[in-house]
Amino acid sequence: MLTILHHLPEGLLTTSAPDLHRILSGPTLCHLPGKNTRPLFVSVLLHGDETTGLLAVQQLLAQYWGRTLPRSLSLLLGNVAAARWQRRHLDGQPDYNRIWCGEGGEEFVMAGEVLQEMARREVFAAIDIHNNSAPNPEYAMIPRLDPSHIALARMFSDKLVFFLQPHSAQSSAFGEICPAVTIECGVPGQAKGLEGSVRFLDQLLNLEHLPKDPVLVEKMDLYRIVATLKVPGSRSFGFDPKAESGLCFMVNPARHNFQIMDRGTVFATGCDGLGSCLEVVNLEGQDVFARFFRMDGPSLVTACSFVPAMLTMNRKIIQQDCLGYILDRVRHFPMAGTVVVDQRTGGTGGRRVHTPKIP
């Protein structure tokens, strides 16, 4: 399933995401040589409708056309088939950002091959480039709270999100072998996100090593994901109170992304029972609906103030993934040199595990 090349396919720098299938047969890993032989790994189009990553590497490589790269670059072009139809993933396909651990079909085997290949090459750092389906500020997601991961992420944005799940995300898997980050570049076509990602990749190609100095948590906006918001699969829903006779979420919820949503905010109307219109699940898979929401007649109201992120109105994404997330601000940082991982799954190689305290 995976094609490995040691050159750029002809026409790659000028081919749009929907047309990549004309020059690529499927997922393709391109190894490009550079002066520093430890490669930077970059994955794009793990979601076929998120195109900023492809545009960023096209612009970056065009800048170096005819010159040797300052650092070797390994580029993974992911879900080419879904990109053809401008879809996150096709029906019958797994999400390409949920295949990086565990067992499954040929896509899981492909992801394992990529990980083995990059570990063998002593990968310098791993970058996964994504877009949001609704307006969000540019931010970086990290699977570990150690100085190298934070230093890498802060080169892209001062707004960081620490996550423990899903374990099967690309940056979570790569975080076991190198500093890894997922960068979220706003909605596709947004110039600011594209410019920031090109600048970030160029900095990394020219960087000898990542800073290892401790970072004060007060100097950045550092959050962690504490809950996922899901609409039950059988529920019909909408966002237009004039058109919906049943469950209707607030108009344009994305305007609240990375903003404090006050206690008492009406999040949805037309609910017919406690928890029946929205599932709120923490990292352990436990129902934490009552911690964040309450019912006021048929209305779903916030029970406390919290910061939501990645709230979307895209029905397909809501059905395939989720409505959004709830964040907590990280205000205390673990001691320098330690690694924060999921205590239920391990992965620390015998190192002591520290989890940040959230007041």
C-alpha positions as CSV (number, residue, x, y, z in Angstrom):
1,M,0.0,0.0,0.0
2,L,2.9,2.4,0.8
3,T,5.1,3.7,-1.9
4,I,8.6,4.8,-0.9
5,L,10.5,7.2,-3.2
6,H,13.9,8.8,-2.9
7,H,12.9,11.8,-5.1
8,L,9.9,14.1,-5.6
9,P,7.3,12.7,-8.1
10,E,7.2,14.8,-11.2
11,G,4.6,17.6,-11.0
12,L,4.2,17.3,-7.2
13,L,4.9,21.0,-6.6
14,T,2.2,22.2,-8.9
15,T,-0.5,19.5,-8.4
16,S,-3.6,20.3,-6.3
17,A,-4.8,17.9,-3.6
18,P,-7.8,16.7,-5.6
19,D,-5.4,15.9,-8.6
20,L,-2.7,14.0,-6.6
21,H,-4.3,10.7,-7.6
22,R,-3.1,11.4,-11.2
23,I,0.6,11.2,-10.1
24,L,0.4,9.1,-6.9
25,S,-1.1,5.6,-6.5
26,G,-1.8,6.0,-2.8
27,P,0.1,6.9,0.4
28,T,3.6,7.9,-0.6
29,L,6.7,8.5,1.5
30,C,9.3,10.7,-0.2
31,H,12.9,10.8,1.2
32,L,14.7,13.9,0.1
33,P,18.4,14.3,1.0
34,G,19.8,17.3,2.9
35,K,23.1,18.5,4.4
36,N,22.1,17.3,7.9
37,T,21.2,13.7,7.4
38,R,18.8,13.3,10.4
39,P,15.5,13.8,8.6
40,L,12.6,16.1,9.5
41,F,9.4,14.0,9.0
42,V,6.3,15.9,7.7
43,S,2.9,14.3,7.1
44,V,0.2,16.0,5.1
45,L,-3.3,15.0,3.9
46,L,-3.9,12.4,6.7
47,H,-7.3,14.0,6.3
48,G,-8.0,14.4,2.6
49,D,-9.9,17.7,2.9
50,E,-7.2,19.5,4.9
51,T,-4.9,21.0,2.3
52,T,-2.7,23.5,4.0
53,G,0.0,20.9,4.6
54,L,0.4,20.1,0.9
55,L,0.4,23.8,0.0
56,A,3.0,24.5,2.7
57,V,5.5,21.8,1.5
58,Q,4.9,22.8,-2.1
59,Q,5.9,26.4,-1.2
60,L,8.8,25.3,1.0
61,L,10.3,23.0,-1.6
62,A,9.9,25.6,-4.4
63,Q,12.0,28.0,-2.3
64,Y,14.8,25.4,-2.3
65,W,14.4,24.3,-5.9
66,G,17.9,23.5,-7.4
67,R,19.6,23.7,-4.0
68,T,20.4,21.0,-1.4
69,L,18.1,21.1,1.6
70,P,19.7,22.2,4.8
71,R,18.3,19.0,6.5
72,S,16.9,15.8,5.0
73,L,13.2,15.8,4.7
74,S,10.8,12.8,4.7
75,L,7.4,13.7,3.4
76,L,4.4,11.5,3.8
77,L,1.5,12.2,1.4
78,G,-1.4,10.5,3.2
79,N,-4.9,9.8,2.1
80,V,-4.6,10.6,-1.6
81,A,-7.9,8.8,-2.4
82,A,-9.9,10.9,0.0
83,A,-8.1,14.1,-1.2
84,R,-9.5,13.4,-4.7
85,W,-13.0,13.8,-3.4
86,Q,-12.1,16.5,-0.8
87,R,-13.2,14.2,2.1
88,R,-11.7,13.6,5.5
89,H,-11.7,9.9,4.7
90,L,-13.8,7.8,2.3
91,D,-16.6,5.5,3.5
92,G,-15.0,2.2,4.5
93,Q,-11.6,3.8,5.2
94,P,-10.3,4.4,8.7
95,D,-9.3,7.9,9.8
96,Y,-5.7,8.2,8.7
97,N,-4.9,10.0,12.0
98,R,-6.2,7.0,14.0
99,I,-4.1,4.2,12.5
100,W,-0.7,4.8,14.2
101,C,-1.0,2.1,16.9
102,G,-3.2,-1.0,17.4
103,E,-4.3,-3.5,14.9
104,G,-6.4,-3.1,11.8
105,G,-6.3,-3.4,8.1
106,E,-3.7,-2.4,5.5
107,E,-3.7,1.2,6.6
108,F,-2.5,0.2,10.1
109,V,0.3,-1.9,8.5
110,M,1.3,1.1,6.3
111,A,1.5,3.4,9.4
112,G,3.7,0.8,11.1
113,E,6.0,0.7,8.1
114,V,6.4,4.5,8.2
115,L,7.2,4.4,11.9
116,Q,9.8,1.7,11.5
117,E,11.4,3.5,8.5
118,M,11.7,6.8,10.3
119,A,13.0,5.2,13.5
120,R,15.7,3.5,11.5
121,R,16.6,6.9,10.0
122,E,16.8,8.5,13.5
123,V,14.2,11.0,12.7
124,F,14.9,14.5,14.1
125,A,11.3,15.6,14.7
126,A,7.8,14.8,13.3
127,I,5.3,17.3,12.2
128,D,1.7,16.5,11.2
129,I,-0.1,19.4,9.5
130,H,-3.9,19.7,9.8
131,N,-6.7,22.2,9.3
132,N,-9.8,22.8,11.4
133,S,-13.3,22.6,9.9
134,A,-14.3,25.8,11.7
135,P,-12.5,29.0,12.8
136,N,-9.8,28.4,15.5
137,P,-6.6,30.3,16.2
138,E,-3.5,28.5,15.0
139,Y,-2.3,26.2,17.7
140,A,-0.1,23.1,18.3
141,M,-1.0,19.8,19.9
142,I,1.6,17.8,21.8
143,P,1.4,14.3,23.2
144,R,4.1,14.9,25.9
145,L,5.0,17.6,28.3
146,D,8.7,17.6,28.1
147,P,11.1,20.5,27.1
148,S,11.7,19.2,23.6
149,H,8.1,18.8,22.7
150,I,7.2,22.2,24.1
151,A,10.1,23.9,22.4
152,L,9.1,22.3,19.1
153,A,5.5,23.4,19.4
154,R,6.3,26.9,20.5
155,M,8.2,27.5,17.3
156,F,4.7,27.4,15.6
157,S,2.4,29.0,18.3
158,D,2.3,30.0,21.9
159,K,-1.1,28.3,22.1
160,L,-0.5,24.6,22.9
161,V,-2.9,21.8,23.7
162,F,-1.6,18.7,25.5
163,F,-3.4,15.5,24.7
164,L,-3.2,11.9,25.9
165,Q,-5.8,10.4,23.5
166,P,-6.3,9.2,20.9
167,H,-3.2,7.0,21.3
168,S,-3.5,6.2,17.6
169,A,-2.8,9.7,16.4
170,Q,0.3,10.3,14.4
171,S,2.1,12.6,16.8
172,S,1.2,10.4,19.7
173,A,3.0,7.5,18.0
174,F,6.0,9.5,16.8
175,G,6.3,11.0,20.3
176,E,7.7,7.7,21.4
177,I,10.8,8.1,19.1
178,C,11.3,11.9,18.6
179,P,9.7,15.2,19.5
180,A,6.4,15.3,17.7
181,V,3.7,17.9,17.2
182,T,0.4,18.3,15.3
183,I,0.0,21.9,14.0
184,E,-3.5,23.2,13.4
185,C,-3.5,25.9,10.7
186,G,-7.1,27.2,10.8
187,V,-9.5,26.5,8.1
188,P,-8.2,25.5,4.6
189,G,-7.3,28.4,2.4
190,Q,-6.5,30.7,5.3
191,A,-3.3,32.7,4.4
192,K,-2.1,33.1,8.0
193,G,-2.1,29.4,8.7
194,L,-0.3,28.6,5.5
195,E,2.4,31.3,6.0
196,G,3.0,30.2,9.6
197,S,3.4,26.6,8.6
198,V,5.9,27.4,5.8
199,R,7.9,29.5,8.2
200,F,7.8,26.8,10.8
201,L,9.0,24.1,8.5
202,D,11.8,26.3,7.1
203,Q,13.0,27.0,10.6
204,L,13.2,23.3,11.4
205,L,15.1,22.5,8.3
206,N,17.7,25.1,9.3
207,L,17.8,24.2,13.0
208,E,20.7,22.2,14.4
209,H,18.9,21.1,17.5
210,L,15.8,21.9,19.5
211,P,16.2,24.1,22.6
212,K,16.2,22.2,25.9
213,D,15.9,25.0,28.3
214,P,13.0,24.8,30.8
215,V,10.0,26.9,29.8
216,L,7.8,28.8,32.3
217,V,4.2,27.7,31.9
218,E,3.2,31.3,32.6
219,K,4.8,32.3,29.3
220,M,2.4,30.3,27.1
221,D,-1.2,29.4,26.7
222,L,-1.0,25.7,27.6
223,Y,-4.1,23.6,27.8
224,R,-5.0,19.9,28.1
225,I,-8.0,18.1,26.7
226,V,-10.3,16.9,29.6
227,A,-13.5,15.9,27.8
228,T,-14.9,15.1,24.3
229,L,-18.3,16.3,23.2
230,K,-20.2,13.8,21.0
231,V,-23.7,13.8,19.6
232,P,-25.4,10.4,20.0
233,G,-25.4,8.6,16.7
234,S,-29.1,8.3,16.4
235,R,-29.8,12.0,17.1
236,S,-30.8,14.5,14.3
237,F,-29.5,18.0,15.1
238,G,-28.9,21.4,13.6
239,F,-27.7,24.9,14.3
240,D,-30.5,27.1,12.9
241,P,-33.3,27.7,15.4
242,K,-35.6,28.8,12.6
243,A,-35.2,25.6,10.7
244,E,-34.8,23.0,13.5
245,S,-37.8,21.6,15.3
246,G,-35.7,19.3,17.5
247,L,-32.2,19.4,18.9
248,C,-30.6,22.7,18.0
249,F,-27.1,23.7,19.1
250,M,-26.1,27.4,19.5
251,V,-25.6,29.3,16.3
252,N,-21.9,29.4,15.2
253,P,-20.4,27.6,18.2
254,A,-16.9,28.1,16.7
255,R,-16.9,31.7,17.9
256,H,-16.3,30.3,21.4
257,N,-13.3,28.2,20.5
258,F,-10.4,29.0,22.9
259,Q,-12.6,31.5,24.7
260,I,-14.1,31.2,28.1
261,M,-17.7,30.0,27.9
262,D,-19.5,31.4,30.9
263,R,-21.6,29.4,33.3
264,G,-25.3,29.5,32.3
265,T,-24.7,29.7,28.6
266,V,-27.4,28.0,26.5
267,F,-25.5,25.4,24.5
268,A,-28.5,23.8,22.9
269,T,-32.3,23.7,22.8
270,G,-34.9,21.1,22.0
271,C,-33.3,18.5,24.4
272,D,-35.7,15.8,25.6
273,G,-33.8,14.4,28.6
274,L,-30.6,14.5,30.7
275,G,-27.6,13.6,28.6
276,S,-29.7,12.4,25.7
277,C,-28.6,15.2,23.3
278,L,-24.9,15.3,24.1
279,E,-22.4,12.8,25.4
280,V,-19.5,14.3,27.5
281,V,-16.8,11.8,28.1
282,N,-13.4,12.2,29.9
283,L,-10.1,10.5,29.0
284,E,-11.1,7.4,31.0
285,G,-14.3,7.0,29.0
286,Q,-16.4,8.1,31.9
287,D,-19.6,10.2,31.6
288,V,-18.9,13.6,33.0
289,F,-22.0,15.4,31.6
290,A,-23.1,16.6,35.0
291,R,-19.7,18.3,35.6
292,F,-20.1,20.6,32.7
293,F,-23.8,20.8,31.8
294,R,-27.3,20.9,33.3
295,M,-30.8,20.9,31.9
296,D,-33.0,23.9,32.2
297,G,-36.3,22.7,30.8
298,P,-35.6,21.7,27.2
299,S,-32.4,23.7,27.1
300,L,-28.9,22.4,27.7
301,V,-27.0,25.0,29.8
302,T,-23.4,25.1,30.9
303,A,-23.0,24.2,34.6
304,C,-19.6,25.9,34.9
305,S,-17.3,28.1,33.0
306,F,-14.9,26.3,30.6
307,V,-12.9,26.7,27.5
308,P,-14.1,24.8,24.4
309,A,-12.0,24.1,21.4
310,M,-12.5,22.7,17.9
311,L,-16.2,23.2,18.0
312,T,-17.6,22.7,14.5
313,M,-20.8,22.8,12.5
314,N,-19.6,20.3,10.0
315,R,-22.1,17.4,10.3
316,K,-19.9,14.8,8.7
317,I,-17.1,15.5,11.2
318,I,-19.5,15.6,14.1
319,Q,-20.8,12.2,13.1
320,Q,-17.4,10.7,12.3
321,D,-15.5,12.2,15.1
322,C,-17.0,14.7,17.6
323,L,-18.6,18.1,18.1
324,G,-15.5,19.5,19.9
325,Y,-13.5,19.3,23.1
326,I,-13.4,20.9,26.6
327,L,-10.0,22.2,27.8
328,D,-8.4,23.0,31.1
329,R,-5.6,25.4,31.5
330,V,-2.3,23.8,32.7
331,R,-0.9,26.1,35.4
332,H,1.7,23.8,36.9
333,F,4.4,22.1,35.0
334,P,6.2,18.8,35.9
335,M,9.8,18.9,36.8
336,A,12.3,19.4,33.9
337,G,13.4,16.3,32.1
338,T,10.4,14.2,32.9
339,V,7.8,12.9,30.5
340,V,4.0,13.0,30.9
341,V,2.3,10.0,29.4
342,D,-1.0,8.1,29.9
343,Q,-0.5,6.3,33.2
344,R,-2.9,3.6,32.1
345,T,-0.8,2.6,29.0
346,G,2.7,3.4,30.1
347,G,5.3,4.0,27.4
348,T,7.8,5.7,29.6
349,G,10.5,3.0,29.5
350,G,10.8,2.9,33.2
351,R,11.0,6.7,33.7
352,R,9.0,8.3,36.4
353,V,5.7,9.7,35.3
354,H,4.5,13.1,36.4
355,T,1.0,14.5,35.5
356,P,0.5,18.2,35.7
357,K,-1.7,19.4,38.5
358,I,-4.8,21.3,37.3
359,P,-6.4,23.5,40.0
